[in-house]
Amino acid sequence: MDRENKIRIAIYDMDKTVTRRATYNGFLMHMAWNKSPWRLLMLPVLPLGLMLYALKIWSRSQLKQFSQSLLIGRKVPRIQFARHLERHADLVLGKNVYQEAKWRIDAEKSDGYRHVIATASYRLYVEAIAAKLGFDDVIATELATDDSGHVLARIDGHNCYDEAKLDRVKAWMAEVGLERNQCHIRAYSDHVSDAPLLSFADEAFATNPHPPLERLARDKGWQILDWRDGDPAT
């Protein structure tokens, strides 16, 4: 099947690829300020988690769960999130999204691409951001819930990161009935942890890459986009 007749899919990482800055800490602060301002008093405890992560005693998942427990709570009714997620998404779009990303997504839509965000950030807040950007599907880290519908400060399954992200993309494709050989896939990311996904794609874009990914992209012949100066380059 030639490219023109294939299903076109564009898969974007979110933090520092579509957005200028990582979104997780902003989400935590937004929820703490709007839901339980007293939790901001817990901020001095956060460096403990960062130290344990830096020492490789904790995984990335454990650090995320620790931060969520401190600033949001271990068990929160979903409705308490729902009140604030749209506002958080508006703040992200207003101040933290590359205009070049918006233009590129719009151009790809004109070319018939199906857009997917694949991110280690939580689906809980990513879905509202993705919808406002015009994405069709979301692949993200899931949070556990209990029988009463409370959101827990515990990741359900794997953090959607590195090889686990590619596994989730493949599982999503199987779930929606997409065969790999029927698709033409573009993938965008800023971080070398997404090398498995970029290698899986037909077109790989190292987007606003940090140095390790930029070096890998040059070795692999992947295209490089840099929107950090407001001037995309390949």
Order of alpha helices (4+ residues) and beta strands (2+ residues): beta-alpha-alpha-alpha-beta-alpha-alpha-beta-alpha-beta-beta-alpha-beta-alpha-beta-alpha-beta
